[in-house]
Amino acid sequence: MEISGILSAIVIGIVIGVLGRLALPGRQRIGILATVAVGIVAALLGSAMAAGFGVADTKGVDWVEWLIQIGLAALGVALLDRGRLRR
């Protein structure tokens, strides 16, 4: 992977992580680095899932892919938050 690919994954991960965090009600007790990490993983997994479903490349904005990524980010943030609650 080239530097531009890594940087774009980080930027997309930030956006996806923040949107996933905003999708959850209430306060989450995880840091910004964990949010970014969840966002990056969710963006990569969401892209792979969208490609598997055949909705990754559409004309215009890929809304379904974005929704999958945001949903995965919200799930990841919720799981990390719940893990922190138990400690």
GICORCOR-V824940 format. One record per pair of residues at least 24 apart in sequence whose ideal C-beta (glycine too) atoms are under 10 Angstrom apart, sorted by sequence separation. I is the first residue (numbers start at 1). GAP is how many residues later the second one is. D is the distance in Angstrom with one decimal. If there is no record, write none. Layout:
# GICORCOR-V824940
i = {I	I}
gap = {GAP	GAP}
d = {D	D}
This chain:
# GICORCOR-V824940
i = {13	15	16	17	45	46	11	13	14	16	17	43	44	46	10	13	14	16	17	42	43	46	10	12	13	16	42	43	45	46	11	12	13	15	16	41	42	44	45	10	11	13	14	42	43	9	10	12	13	16	39	42	43	9	12	13	39	41	42	45	9	11	12	41	42	10	39	40	42	6	9	12	38	39	42	8	9	12	38	41	42	38	38	39	9	35	38	39	37	38	38	35	38	34	35	38	34	37	35	28	30	34	19	23	30	34	22	23	30	20	21	24	28	30	31	16	19	20	23	24	28	30	34	15	19	20	22	23	24	29	30	17	18	19	20	21	22	23	28	29	16	17	20	21	24	28	29	30	31	12	15	16	19	20	23	24	27	28	29	30	15	18	19	20	21	22	23	26	29	13	16	17	20	21	28	29	12	16	17	20	21	24	15	16	20	29	17	18	13	16	17	21}
gap = {24	24	24	24	24	24	25	25	25	25	25	25	25	25	26	26	26	26	26	26	26	26	27	27	27	27	27	27	27	27	28	28	28	28	28	28	28	28	28	29	29	29	29	29	29	30	30	30	30	30	30	30	30	31	31	31	31	31	31	31	32	32	32	32	32	33	33	33	33	34	34	34	34	34	34	35	35	35	35	35	35	36	37	37	38	38	38	38	39	39	40	41	41	42	42	42	43	43	45	46	46	46	47	47	47	47	48	48	48	49	49	49	49	49	49	50	50	50	50	50	50	50	50	51	51	51	51	51	51	51	51	52	52	52	52	52	52	52	52	52	53	53	53	53	53	53	53	53	53	54	54	54	54	54	54	54	54	54	54	54	55	55	55	55	55	55	55	55	55	56	56	56	56	56	56	56	57	57	57	57	57	57	58	58	58	58	59	59	60	60	60	60}
d = {7.5	7.1	7.7	9.1	7.8	7.9	9.8	8.1	6.0	9.3	7.1	9.8	8.8	7.8	7.2	3.8	8.3	5.4	8.5	8.6	5.2	5.2	10.0	7.5	3.1	4.7	5.3	9.5	5.6	8.0	9.8	7.6	7.7	8.4	9.7	9.9	7.6	9.5	9.5	8.9	9.7	7.6	9.5	8.1	8.3	9.5	6.5	9.6	5.3	7.5	8.3	3.8	7.8	5.7	4.8	8.3	9.2	7.8	3.8	9.1	9.9	9.7	9.1	8.3	8.4	9.6	9.2	9.3	7.9	9.7	6.6	9.8	8.4	5.2	5.7	9.6	7.1	9.1	5.6	6.6	8.9	9.1	8.8	8.1	9.8	8.3	3.8	8.7	8.6	5.6	9.7	8.9	8.6	8.9	6.5	6.6	8.0	9.1	8.6	9.9	9.5	5.7	8.4	6.1	6.5	9.3	8.9	7.7	9.7	7.9	9.8	9.5	5.7	9.8	9.5	8.1	8.3	5.2	7.8	5.5	7.8	4.8	9.1	9.5	4.9	7.6	9.7	4.3	9.4	8.7	5.7	9.7	9.7	9.9	7.3	7.3	8.6	9.6	7.9	5.7	4.9	9.4	2.5	7.4	6.1	4.5	9.7	8.8	9.8	10.0	9.2	6.2	6.7	4.1	8.4	5.9	8.7	9.8	9.8	6.3	9.3	8.5	8.2	7.8	9.6	9.6	9.4	8.9	4.9	9.4	8.2	5.4	6.9	5.1	8.6	7.2	8.2	4.9	9.6	5.4	9.4	7.8	9.4	9.7	8.8	9.8	8.2	9.7	8.6	9.8	7.3	9.3}
